[in-house]
Amino acid sequence: MSPESSPVRQDGPDVLLTLRIQPRASRNEVLCRPDGVTLRLTAPPVEGAANAACLAYLAVLFDCARSHLTIMHGQTARRKQIRIRNASAAAIAARLGLHS
């Protein structure tokens, strides 16, 4: 995967993470595939429940405060771009299990 197509990119002191959300899954989990990162969530895509579950899950996964995570693009779409404040792309990729 080239740096341009990588789901994890450094943007100054922050990291931009692009992922696909799969709501109403049987369990919460991250899947790293050649075509990108998929976050499977048990929450339904109703009244922002999946977005809230997404940010809560990522905060635990990345061991950061929930306030450090923002959905930049894709509030109502399955494909989302998340900004992680004051993070390292290498550390985020390692937590996701991505290999460079």
N, CA, C and O atoms as a GROMACS GRO file, in nm:
protein
  400
    1MET      N    1   0.085  -0.117   0.000
    1MET     CA    2   0.000   0.000   0.000
    1MET      C    3   0.090   0.124   0.000
    1MET      O    4   0.177   0.136   0.085
    2SER      N    5   0.069   0.213  -0.092
    2SER     CA    6   0.151   0.333  -0.100
    2SER      C    7   0.110   0.432   0.007
    2SER      O    8  -0.002   0.424   0.057
    3PRO      N    9   0.199   0.527   0.044
    3PRO     CA   10   0.165   0.625   0.147
    3PRO      C   11   0.040   0.706   0.112
    3PRO      O   12  -0.036   0.743   0.202
    4GLU      N   13   0.018   0.733  -0.018
    4GLU     CA   14  -0.099   0.811  -0.058
    4GLU      C   15  -0.228   0.734  -0.034
    4GLU      O   16  -0.331   0.794   0.000
    5SER      N   17  -0.223   0.601  -0.050
    5SER     CA   18  -0.344   0.521  -0.034
    5SER      C   19  -0.354   0.459   0.106
    5SER      O   20  -0.450   0.387   0.135
    6SER      N   21  -0.258   0.486   0.190
    6SER     CA   22  -0.258   0.430   0.324
    6SER      C   23  -0.375   0.485   0.405
    6SER      O   24  -0.407   0.603   0.396
    7PRO      N   25  -0.440   0.400   0.485
    7PRO     CA   26  -0.552   0.448   0.566
    7PRO      C   27  -0.507   0.535   0.684
    7PRO      O   28  -0.590   0.600   0.748
    8VAL      N   29  -0.377   0.535   0.714
    8VAL     CA   30  -0.323   0.613   0.825
    8VAL      C   31  -0.221   0.712   0.770
    8VAL      O   32  -0.119   0.673   0.713
    9ARG      N   33  -0.250   0.842   0.789
    9ARG     CA   34  -0.159   0.946   0.738
    9ARG      C   35  -0.130   1.048   0.847
    9ARG      O   36  -0.220   1.089   0.921
   10GLN      N   37  -0.005   1.090   0.855
   10GLN     CA   38   0.033   1.196   0.948
   10GLN      C   39  -0.008   1.330   0.888
   10GLN      O   40   0.016   1.353   0.769
   11ASP      N   41  -0.070   1.418   0.966
   11ASP     CA   42  -0.112   1.550   0.923
   11ASP      C   43  -0.069   1.648   1.030
   11ASP      O   44  -0.146   1.684   1.119
   12GLY      N   45   0.056   1.693   1.020
   12GLY     CA   46   0.112   1.778   1.126
   12GLY      C   47   0.124   1.696   1.254
   12GLY      O   48   0.177   1.585   1.251
   13PRO      N   49   0.075   1.748   1.366
   13PRO     CA   50   0.082   1.672   1.492
   13PRO      C   51  -0.028   1.568   1.505
   13PRO      O   52  -0.030   1.490   1.600
   14ASP      N   53  -0.121   1.566   1.409
   14ASP     CA   54  -0.236   1.476   1.414
   14ASP      C   55  -0.222   1.362   1.314
   14ASP      O   56  -0.133   1.362   1.229
   15VAL      N   57  -0.312   1.266   1.326
   15VAL     CA   58  -0.319   1.153   1.232
   15VAL      C   59  -0.459   1.151   1.172
   15VAL      O   60  -0.558   1.171   1.242
   16LEU      N   61  -0.465   1.126   1.042
   16LEU     CA   62  -0.593   1.106   0.973
   16LEU      C   63  -0.608   0.958   0.944
   16LEU      O   64  -0.521   0.897   0.882
   17LEU      N   65  -0.717   0.901   0.990
   17LEU     CA   66  -0.745   0.759   0.973
   17LEU      C   67  -0.870   0.746   0.887
   17LEU      O   68  -0.976   0.799   0.921
   18THR      N   69  -0.858   0.675   0.776
   18THR     CA   70  -0.972   0.649   0.689
   18THR      C   71  -1.014   0.504   0.709
   18THR      O   72  -0.932   0.413   0.699
   19LEU      N   73  -1.142   0.484   0.737
   19LEU     CA   74  -1.191   0.349   0.759
   19LEU      C   75  -1.334   0.334   0.712
   19LEU      O   76  -1.404   0.431   0.685
   20ARG      N   77  -1.375   0.209   0.703
   20ARG     CA   78  -1.512   0.175   0.665
   20ARG      C   79  -1.580   0.119   0.787
   20ARG      O   80  -1.524   0.035   0.857
   21ILE      N   81  -1.702   0.165   0.813
   21ILE     CA   82  -1.778   0.118   0.928
   21ILE      C   83  -1.880   0.013   0.882
   21ILE      O   84  -1.948   0.031   0.781
   22GLN      N   85  -1.889  -0.094   0.956
   22GLN     CA   86  -1.991  -0.196   0.932
   22GLN      C   87  -2.076  -0.204   1.059
   22GLN      O   88  -2.038  -0.272   1.154
   23PRO      N   89  -2.192  -0.135   1.061
   23PRO     CA   90  -2.278  -0.140   1.179
   23PRO      C   91  -2.354  -0.271   1.190
   23PRO      O   92  -2.359  -0.350   1.095
   24ARG      N   93  -2.414  -0.293   1.305
   24ARG     CA   94  -2.494  -0.412   1.335
   24ARG      C   95  -2.417  -0.543   1.315
   24ARG      O   96  -2.473  -0.642   1.269
   25ALA      N   97  -2.289  -0.542   1.349
   25ALA     CA   98  -2.208  -0.664   1.340
   25ALA      C   99  -2.232  -0.748   1.465
   25ALA      O  100  -2.292  -0.701   1.562
   26SER      N  101  -2.185  -0.870   1.464
   26SER     CA  102  -2.204  -0.958   1.579
   26SER      C  103  -2.112  -0.920   1.696
   26SER      O  104  -2.142  -0.953   1.811
   27ARG      N  105  -2.001  -0.852   1.665
   27ARG     CA  106  -1.910  -0.804   1.771
   27ARG      C  107  -1.829  -0.687   1.720
   27ARG      O  108  -1.818  -0.665   1.600
   28ASN      N  109  -1.772  -0.611   1.813
   28ASN     CA  110  -1.686  -0.499   1.778
   28ASN      C  111  -1.546  -0.552   1.748
   28ASN      O  112  -1.488  -0.625   1.828
   29GLU      N  113  -1.494  -0.515   1.632
   29GLU     CA  114  -1.359  -0.558   1.596
   29GLU      C  115  -1.307  -0.476   1.478
   29GLU      O  116  -1.383  -0.416   1.402
   30VAL      N  117  -1.174  -0.475   1.466
   30VAL     CA  118  -1.107  -0.408   1.354
   30VAL      C  119  -1.055  -0.515   1.260
   30VAL      O  120  -0.993  -0.612   1.302
   31LEU      N  121  -1.081  -0.496   1.131
   31LEU     CA  122  -1.030  -0.587   1.028
   31LEU      C  123  -0.940  -0.506   0.935
   31LEU      O  124  -0.982  -0.406   0.878
   32CYS      N  125  -0.816  -0.550   0.921
   32CYS     CA  126  -0.723  -0.484   0.829
   32CYS      C  127  -0.711  -0.571   0.705
   32CYS      O  128  -0.666  -0.686   0.711
   33ARG      N  129  -0.753  -0.515   0.595
   33ARG     CA  130  -0.753  -0.587   0.468
   33ARG      C  131  -0.669  -0.510   0.368
   33ARG      O  132  -0.636  -0.393   0.391
   34PRO      N  133  -0.634  -0.572   0.258
   34PRO     CA  134  -0.554  -0.502   0.156
   34PRO      C  135  -0.623  -0.377   0.102
   34PRO      O  136  -0.556  -0.283   0.059
   35ASP      N  137  -0.757  -0.375   0.103
   35ASP     CA  138  -0.828  -0.258   0.051
   35ASP      C  139  -0.857  -0.153   0.157
   35ASP      O  140  -0.918  -0.051   0.125
   36GLY      N  141  -0.814  -0.173   0.282
   36GLY     CA  142  -0.832  -0.073   0.387
   36GLY      C  143  -0.870  -0.133   0.520
   36GLY      O  144  -0.865  -0.254   0.540
   37VAL      N  145  -0.908  -0.044   0.611
   37VAL     CA  146  -0.943  -0.083   0.747
   37VAL      C  147  -1.095  -0.081   0.760
   37VAL      O  148  -1.160   0.016   0.721
   38THR      N  149  -1.151  -0.188   0.816
   38THR     CA  150  -1.294  -0.196   0.843
   38THR      C  151  -1.314  -0.207   0.993
   38THR      O  152  -1.247  -0.287   1.060
   39LEU      N  153  -1.404  -0.127   1.046
   39LEU     CA  154  -1.439  -0.133   1.188
   39LEU      C  155  -1.580  -0.189   1.197
   39LEU      O  156  -1.676  -0.124   1.155
   40ARG      N  157  -1.592  -0.309   1.252
   40ARG     CA  158  -1.722  -0.373   1.269
   40ARG      C  159  -1.774  -0.335   1.407
   40ARG      O  160  -1.703  -0.351   1.507
   41LEU      N  161  -1.899  -0.285   1.413
   41LEU     CA  162  -1.958  -0.238   1.538
   41LEU      C  163  -2.095  -0.303   1.560
   41LEU      O  164  -2.169  -0.326   1.464
   42THR      N  165  -2.127  -0.332   1.684
   42THR     CA  166  -2.258  -0.389   1.716
   42THR      C  167  -2.367  -0.282   1.712
   42THR      O  168  -2.484  -0.316   1.699
   43ALA      N  169  -2.331  -0.156   1.722
   43ALA     CA  170  -2.429  -0.047   1.725
   43ALA      C  171  -2.500  -0.031   1.591
   43ALA      O  172  -2.440  -0.053   1.486
   44PRO      N  173  -2.627   0.008   1.595
   44PRO     CA  174  -2.700   0.033   1.470
   44PRO      C  175  -2.668   0.173   1.416
   44PRO      O  176  -2.626   0.260   1.493
   45PRO      N  177  -2.686   0.195   1.286
   45PRO     CA  178  -2.658   0.327   1.229
   45PRO      C  179  -2.778   0.421   1.247
   45PRO      O  180  -2.827   0.480   1.150
   46VAL      N  181  -2.825   0.434   1.370
   46VAL     CA  182  -2.945   0.514   1.399
   46VAL      C  183  -2.912   0.620   1.502
   46VAL      O  184  -2.851   0.590   1.605
   47GLU      N  185  -2.952   0.744   1.475
   47GLU     CA  186  -2.936   0.855   1.569
   47GLU      C  187  -2.793   0.869   1.621
   47GLU      O  188  -2.773   0.903   1.738
   48GLY      N  189  -2.695   0.844   1.537
   48GLY     CA  190  -2.555   0.864   1.574
   48GLY      C  191  -2.496   0.756   1.664
   48GLY      O  192  -2.385   0.772   1.714
   49ALA      N  193  -2.569   0.647   1.685
   49ALA     CA  194  -2.520   0.541   1.773
   49ALA      C  195  -2.391   0.478   1.720
   49ALA      O  196  -2.298   0.452   1.797
   50ALA      N  197  -2.385   0.453   1.590
   50ALA     CA  198  -2.264   0.392   1.532
   50ALA      C  199  -2.146   0.488   1.539
   50ALA      O  200  -2.034   0.444   1.564
   51ASN      N  201  -2.169   0.617   1.516
   51ASN     CA  202  -2.060   0.714   1.527
   51ASN      C  203  -2.006   0.720   1.669
   51ASN      O  204  -1.885   0.722   1.689
   52ALA      N  205  -2.095   0.724   1.768
   52ALA     CA  206  -2.053   0.727   1.908
   52ALA      C  207  -1.976   0.600   1.944
   52ALA      O  208  -1.874   0.606   2.012
   53ALA      N  209  -2.026   0.485   1.899
   53ALA     CA  210  -1.958   0.358   1.926
   53ALA      C  211  -1.822   0.354   1.858
   53ALA      O  212  -1.726   0.301   1.914
   54CYS      N  213  -1.814   0.408   1.738
   54CYS     CA  214  -1.688   0.413   1.663
   54CYS      C  215  -1.583   0.491   1.742
   54CYS      O  216  -1.472   0.442   1.763
   55LEU      N  217  -1.618   0.611   1.786
   55LEU     CA  218  -1.522   0.694   1.858
   55LEU      C  219  -1.486   0.635   1.993
   55LEU      O  220  -1.370   0.642   2.035
   56ALA      N  221  -1.583   0.576   2.062
   56ALA     CA  222  -1.554   0.513   2.191
   56ALA      C  223  -1.460   0.394   2.175
   56ALA      O  224  -1.366   0.377   2.253
   57TYR      N  225  -1.484   0.312   2.074
   57TYR     CA  226  -1.400   0.195   2.048
   57TYR      C  227  -1.257   0.238   2.013
   57TYR      O  228  -1.161   0.182   2.064
   58LEU      N  229  -1.245   0.338   1.925
   58LEU     CA  230  -1.113   0.384   1.885
   58LEU      C  231  -1.038   0.448   2.001
   58LEU      O  232  -0.916   0.434   2.010
   59ALA      N  233  -1.108   0.518   2.090
   59ALA     CA  234  -1.042   0.579   2.207
   59ALA      C  235  -0.978   0.472   2.295
   59ALA      O  236  -0.867   0.489   2.344
   60VAL      N  237  -1.049   0.361   2.314
   60VAL     CA  238  -0.994   0.250   2.392
   60VAL      C  239  -0.878   0.184   2.318
   60VAL      O  240  -0.774   0.156   2.376
   61LEU      N  241  -0.898   0.158   2.189
   61LEU     CA  242  -0.796   0.092   2.108
   61LEU      C  243  -0.666   0.171   2.104
   61LEU      O  244  -0.557   0.114   2.114
   62PHE      N  245  -0.677   0.303   2.088
   62PHE     CA  246  -0.559   0.388   2.077
   62PHE      C  247  -0.513   0.444   2.210
   62PHE      O  248  -0.416   0.520   2.216
   63ASP      N  249  -0.582   0.409   2.318
   63ASP     CA  250  -0.547   0.454   2.453
   63ASP      C  251  -0.534   0.607   2.457
   63ASP      O  252  -0.433   0.662   2.501
   64CYS      N  253  -0.639   0.674   2.410
   64CYS     CA  254  -0.641   0.820   2.411
   64CYS      C  255  -0.776   0.868   2.461
   64CYS      O  256  -0.871   0.790   2.470
   65ALA      N  257  -0.784   0.996   2.493
   65ALA     CA  258  -0.911   1.053   2.538
   65ALA      C  259  -1.009   1.059   2.420
   65ALA      O  260  -0.968   1.084   2.306
   66ARG      N  261  -1.134   1.037   2.447
   66ARG     CA  262  -1.238   1.044   2.344
   66ARG      C  263  -1.238   1.182   2.278
   66ARG      O  264  -1.269   1.194   2.160
   67SER      N  265  -1.202   1.286   2.354
   67SER     CA  266  -1.201   1.423   2.301
   67SER      C  267  -1.090   1.445   2.198
   67SER      O  268  -1.091   1.547   2.129
   68HIS      N  269  -0.995   1.351   2.186
   68HIS     CA  270  -0.889   1.362   2.085
   68HIS      C  271  -0.932   1.310   1.949
   68HIS      O  272  -0.856   1.320   1.852
   69LEU      N  273  -1.052   1.253   1.940
   69LEU     CA  274  -1.102   1.194   1.817
   69LEU      C  275  -1.217   1.276   1.760
   69LEU      O  276  -1.308   1.315   1.833
   70THR      N  277  -1.211   1.302   1.630
   70THR     CA  278  -1.316   1.378   1.561
   70THR      C  279  -1.344   1.312   1.427
   70THR      O  280  -1.252   1.274   1.355
   71ILE      N  281  -1.472   1.300   1.393
   71ILE     CA  282  -1.508   1.253   1.259
   71ILE      C  283  -1.503   1.374   1.167
   71ILE      O  284  -1.584   1.465   1.178
   72MET      N  285  -1.406   1.373   1.076
   72MET     CA  286  -1.386   1.487   0.986
   72MET      C  287  -1.480   1.478   0.865
   72MET      O  288  -1.538   1.579   0.824
   73HIS      N  289  -1.494   1.361   0.810
   73HIS     CA  290  -1.578   1.338   0.691
   73HIS      C  291  -1.654   1.209   0.710
   73HIS      O  292  -1.602   1.112   0.766
   74GLY      N  293  -1.779   1.206   0.663
   74GLY     CA  294  -1.856   1.084   0.662
   74GLY      C  295  -1.948   1.064   0.781
   74GLY      O  296  -1.971   0.951   0.823
   75GLN      N  297  -2.000   1.173   0.837
   75GLN     CA  298  -2.091   1.161   0.952
   75GLN      C  299  -2.206   1.063   0.925
   75GLN      O  300  -2.245   0.988   1.014
   76THR      N  301  -2.259   1.065   0.803
   76THR     CA  302  -2.372   0.978   0.772
   76THR      C  303  -2.336   0.869   0.670
   76THR      O  304  -2.425   0.803   0.617
   77ALA      N  305  -2.208   0.851   0.644
   77ALA     CA  306  -2.163   0.752   0.546
   77ALA      C  307  -2.090   0.638   0.617
   77ALA      O  308  -2.049   0.651   0.732
   78ARG      N  309  -2.074   0.529   0.547
   78ARG     CA  310  -1.998   0.417   0.603
   78ARG      C  311  -1.848   0.445   0.600
   78ARG      O  312  -1.774   0.398   0.687
   79ARG      N  313  -1.803   0.521   0.500
   79ARG     CA  314  -1.662   0.554   0.490
   79ARG      C  315  -1.638   0.682   0.568
   79ARG      O  316  -1.701   0.784   0.541
   80LYS      N  317  -1.548   0.678   0.664
   80LYS     CA  318  -1.524   0.792   0.753
   80LYS      C  319  -1.377   0.826   0.758
   80LYS      O  320  -1.290   0.741   0.739
   81GLN      N  321  -1.352   0.953   0.783
   81GLN     CA  322  -1.215   0.997   0.809
   81GLN      C  323  -1.214   1.054   0.951
   81GLN      O  324  -1.289   1.146   0.983
   82ILE      N  325  -1.128   0.996   1.034
   82ILE     CA  326  -1.117   1.033   1.174
   82ILE      C  327  -0.986   1.108   1.196
   82ILE      O  328  -0.880   1.064   1.149
   83ARG      N  329  -0.992   1.221   1.267
   83ARG     CA  330  -0.871   1.293   1.307
   83ARG      C  331  -0.839   1.254   1.451
   83ARG      O  332  -0.925   1.260   1.539
   84ILE      N  333  -0.714   1.213   1.473
   84ILE     CA  334  -0.667   1.177   1.606
   84ILE      C  335  -0.562   1.280   1.645
   84ILE      O  336  -0.453   1.284   1.588
   85ARG      N  337  -0.596   1.364   1.742
   85ARG     CA  338  -0.507   1.474   1.781
   85ARG      C  339  -0.384   1.424   1.854
   85ARG      O  340  -0.389   1.330   1.934
   86ASN      N  341  -0.271   1.489   1.825
   86ASN     CA  342  -0.144   1.463   1.893
   86ASN      C  343  -0.108   1.315   1.895
   86ASN      O  344  -0.085   1.256   2.001
   87ALA      N  345  -0.104   1.257   1.777
   87ALA     CA  346  -0.074   1.114   1.766
   87ALA      C  347   0.033   1.091   1.659
   87ALA      O  348   0.064   1.180   1.580
   88SER      N  349   0.088   0.973   1.659
   88SER     CA  350   0.188   0.933   1.562
   88SER      C  351   0.127   0.830   1.468
   88SER      O  352   0.063   0.734   1.512
   89ALA      N  353   0.147   0.849   1.339
   89ALA     CA  354   0.094   0.756   1.239
   89ALA      C  355   0.151   0.615   1.262
   89ALA      O  356   0.081   0.515   1.247
   90ALA      N  357   0.278   0.609   1.297
   90ALA     CA  358   0.340   0.478   1.321
   90ALA      C  359   0.275   0.406   1.439
   90ALA      O  360   0.251   0.285   1.434
   91ALA      N  361   0.247   0.480   1.545
   91ALA     CA  362   0.185   0.420   1.665
   91ALA      C  363   0.042   0.375   1.634
   91ALA      O  364   0.001   0.268   1.678
   92ILE      N  365  -0.032   0.454   1.558
   92ILE     CA  366  -0.169   0.418   1.523
   92ILE      C  367  -0.170   0.295   1.432
   92ILE      O  368  -0.250   0.204   1.453
   93ALA      N  369  -0.082   0.293   1.334
   93ALA     CA  370  -0.072   0.178   1.243
   93ALA      C  371  -0.035   0.052   1.321
   93ALA      O  372  -0.088  -0.056   1.293
   94ALA      N  373   0.053   0.064   1.419
   94ALA     CA  374   0.092  -0.050   1.500
   94ALA      C  375  -0.026  -0.102   1.583
   94ALA      O  376  -0.045  -0.224   1.596
   95ARG      N  377  -0.105  -0.012   1.639
   95ARG     CA  378  -0.223  -0.053   1.718
   95ARG      C  379  -0.327  -0.123   1.630
   95ARG      O  380  -0.398  -0.213   1.676
   96LEU      N  381  -0.336  -0.080   1.504
   96LEU     CA  382  -0.429  -0.143   1.411
   96LEU      C  383  -0.377  -0.276   1.357
   96LEU      O  384  -0.453  -0.356   1.303
   97GLY      N  385  -0.246  -0.298   1.372
   97GLY     CA  386  -0.186  -0.420   1.318
   97GLY      C  387  -0.148  -0.407   1.172
   97GLY      O  388  -0.132  -0.507   1.102
   98LEU      N  389  -0.134  -0.283   1.124
   98LEU     CA  390  -0.092  -0.261   0.987
   98LEU      C  391   0.059  -0.271   0.977
   98LEU      O  392   0.131  -0.225   1.065
   99HIS      N  393   0.106  -0.331   0.870
   99HIS     CA  394   0.250  -0.345   0.848
   99HIS      C  395   0.290  -0.253   0.735
   99HIS      O  396   0.224  -0.248   0.631
  100SER      N  397   0.398  -0.179   0.755
  100SER     CA  398   0.443  -0.086   0.651
  100SER      C  399   0.539  -0.149   0.556
  100SER      O  400   0.586  -0.083   0.463
   0.00000   0.00000   0.00000
